[in-house]
Amino acid sequence: MLHDLANEASLDGLAGQEYRDRIELIEKALTDAADADLSLPELSTWAVRHPDWNVRRLAVETLGARFSDDPGAREAISEAIHDDVDWVAFTAIKVAGQRRIPEAVPHMIRISGWPSNFTRPAYARKPVGCGAAFTKDALLRFFGSTDPDELRKLENEHFAALHAQVAAARREPDLRDAVLIPAGPFIAGARVQEIGPFQMDDTDNPLRVEELPAYFIDRTCVTNQRYAEFLEATAGSHEFGHPDEPDGKDYTPAHWHDRRFNDPAFPVVGVDWYDAYAFAKWAGGRLPSENEWEKAARGTDGRIYPWGDAWDNSRARSVFTAYGRDDIQDLADLEELLVSTTVDWPENPVVPADAHPSGASPYGLLNMAGNVWELTRTNFFTREDMAPYFKGRSGQDFMNRPEAFHVLRGGTWTSPPVCLSTFYRGKDLLTDRHNEVGFRCVYDAPTK
């Protein structure tokens, strides 16, 4: 009977009083245990998948009234908190509070914030709608307190198992060749509009002061030798992969078998943003933000290059040294040279990751100008951390989406000096794998 009443086809043509009468019949059937011929899995599916929102709402109420001890029912109620129709979500929130459903707590905290915060007398408040009010009430019902200090204790107890799980999965940072960048401000952004014959727009990275906490960063780019350790340790596992990485992602670099790029001492190239993300997580770190990268490259005094303000051809691997040319006068000359590049020439485009010690940054980091571009976790357009969401789509589907482009820093072996400045911002598609691009990692510094 209930299946027939709530069948999508039978509901489709109903309107006005006829529709309201049908919903009342469904409600009565769900309330009457003898008439509710729905299995618990079916009812849970109705709560989150039924096309009619009133049916979803009634299914959530029924799950709470009859099956709140069942894990599957609690999971469905928690999912219904995010329903796109307000009264389905509000019903799920109210049920979660009344039945004290533990699985719903993190879902509700995402809506209202932590109870130990919003109950504090000095906490900044603004008028809210029904959803936030229902959520706050439900959380306070769940924890059974309105005292902020007691709530903090109860929150910690509730999430203790999750904290332990996260702690167990946390990797110790690989600091064997990392440098500490002290906390404090630094001068960021472009100081000049012209470097040599090449122009740049300083509005892309305006001059300013940025403040950063302390952090560690790799002294050199990740080398092929170090990346090989990652490939061996993970052995095809995707434990450290980004949730958005393509299915079946292969972390093997595109140029892994190219003799011009695969020397163990060379920086690893032919990796995309997802590869670098997975390596950094495996190493106990993350990709640097562009501000973290820039401070490490230039120190605090706003210098143009890692070593100072004057270009010096001997301190970095650039288009001049990789191609053995010093007569490149402008963009036309540069492009004429670059289109002559082949799969075999130039023969020695990159140098070891620890080359050019005279070009070190103020903190002793090497090759932050030239050799290979370096990936960051910063989105080129939003300047926020990358948050890709393209799983299951091909590159041509998202190659024009701003969310798909990360910032590159430092220039590479095909670059003129302007790209090797500490403030130049390059960009790349997160799935591209170039022989001009590598990366280094940053790691949290201990807090006192």
LINQUI-V249653 format. One record per pair of residues at least 24 apart in sequence whose C-alpha atoms are under 6 Angstrom apart, sorted by the first residue. I is the first residue (numbers start at 1). J is the second residue. D is the distance in whole Angstrom. If there is no record, write none. Layout:
i->I j->J d->D
i->I j->J d->D
This chain:
i->44 j->73 d->6
i->44 j->76 d->6
i->48 j->80 d->6
i->57 j->88 d->5
i->64 j->95 d->6
i->78 j->104 d->5
i->97 j->138 d->4
i->97 j->141 d->6
i->97 j->142 d->5
i->100 j->142 d->5
i->116 j->148 d->4
i->116 j->151 d->5
i->116 j->152 d->5
i->119 j->148 d->6
i->120 j->148 d->6
i->171 j->284 d->5
i->172 j->284 d->5
i->173 j->283 d->6
i->173 j->284 d->4
i->173 j->285 d->6
i->174 j->283 d->5
i->177 j->218 d->6
i->177 j->219 d->6
i->178 j->216 d->6
i->178 j->217 d->5
i->178 j->218 d->4
i->178 j->219 d->5
i->179 j->216 d->5
i->179 j->217 d->5
i->179 j->219 d->6
i->180 j->215 d->6
i->180 j->216 d->4
i->181 j->214 d->6
i->181 j->215 d->5
i->181 j->216 d->6
i->182 j->214 d->5
i->183 j->212 d->6
i->183 j->213 d->4
i->183 j->214 d->4
i->184 j->211 d->5
i->184 j->212 d->6
i->185 j->210 d->5
i->185 j->211 d->4
i->186 j->210 d->6
i->186 j->300 d->4
i->187 j->300 d->6
i->187 j->302 d->5
i->189 j->423 d->5
i->190 j->423 d->6
i->195 j->418 d->6
i->197 j->330 d->5
i->214 j->445 d->6
i->215 j->443 d->6
i->215 j->444 d->5
i->215 j->445 d->5
i->216 j->442 d->5
i->216 j->443 d->5
i->217 j->441 d->6
i->217 j->442 d->4
i->218 j->440 d->6
i->218 j->441 d->6
i->219 j->365 d->5
i->220 j->353 d->6
i->220 j->366 d->5
i->221 j->267 d->6
i->221 j->353 d->6
i->221 j->439 d->5
i->221 j->440 d->5
i->222 j->267 d->6
i->222 j->440 d->5
i->223 j->265 d->6
i->223 j->266 d->5
i->223 j->267 d->4
i->223 j->268 d->5
i->224 j->264 d->5
i->224 j->267 d->6
i->224 j->268 d->5
i->225 j->264 d->5
i->240 j->278 d->5
i->240 j->281 d->6
i->240 j->282 d->6
i->241 j->278 d->5
i->244 j->389 d->6
i->244 j->391 d->5
i->246 j->391 d->6
i->251 j->275 d->5
i->265 j->352 d->5
i->266 j->352 d->4
i->266 j->353 d->5
i->267 j->353 d->5
i->268 j->438 d->6
i->269 j->435 d->5
i->269 j->437 d->5
i->269 j->438 d->5
i->270 j->433 d->4
i->270 j->434 d->5
i->270 j->435 d->5
i->271 j->433 d->5
i->272 j->430 d->6
i->272 j->431 d->5
i->272 j->432 d->5
i->272 j->433 d->5
i->273 j->430 d->5
i->280 j->441 d->6
i->285 j->442 d->6
i->285 j->443 d->5
i->286 j->441 d->6
i->286 j->442 d->6
i->287 j->376 d->5
i->287 j->377 d->5
i->287 j->441 d->5
i->287 j->442 d->6
i->288 j->376 d->5
i->288 j->377 d->6
i->288 j->442 d->5
i->289 j->376 d->5
i->289 j->377 d->5
i->289 j->378 d->5
i->290 j->376 d->6
i->290 j->378 d->6
i->297 j->361 d->5
i->297 j->368 d->6
i->298 j->361 d->6
i->299 j->362 d->6
i->304 j->421 d->5
i->304 j->422 d->6
i->305 j->421 d->5
i->305 j->422 d->5
i->306 j->361 d->4
i->307 j->359 d->5
i->307 j->361 d->6
i->315 j->356 d->5
i->315 j->358 d->6
i->315 j->359 d->4
i->316 j->370 d->5
i->317 j->370 d->5
i->317 j->371 d->5
i->317 j->413 d->6
i->318 j->370 d->5
i->318 j->413 d->4
i->318 j->415 d->6
i->319 j->413 d->5
i->319 j->414 d->4
i->319 j->415 d->5
i->319 j->416 d->6
i->322 j->349 d->5
i->322 j->413 d->6
i->368 j->410 d->5
i->369 j->410 d->5
i->369 j->420 d->5
i->370 j->410 d->6
i->370 j->411 d->5
i->370 j->412 d->4
i->370 j->413 d->6
i->370 j->420 d->6
i->371 j->412 d->5
i->371 j->413 d->5
i->372 j->412 d->4
i->372 j->436 d->5
i->372 j->437 d->5
i->372 j->438 d->6
i->373 j->409 d->6
i->373 j->410 d->5
i->373 j->411 d->5
i->373 j->412 d->5
i->373 j->437 d->5
i->373 j->438 d->6
i->374 j->408 d->5
i->374 j->409 d->5
i->374 j->437 d->6
i->374 j->438 d->5
i->374 j->439 d->4
i->375 j->408 d->5
i->375 j->439 d->5
i->376 j->407 d->6
i->378 j->406 d->6
i->378 j->407 d->6
i->379 j->405 d->6
i->379 j->406 d->4
i->379 j->407 d->6
i->380 j->405 d->6
i->380 j->406 d->5
i->380 j->407 d->5
i->404 j->429 d->6
i->404 j->430 d->6
i->405 j->429 d->5
i->405 j->430 d->6
i->412 j->436 d->6
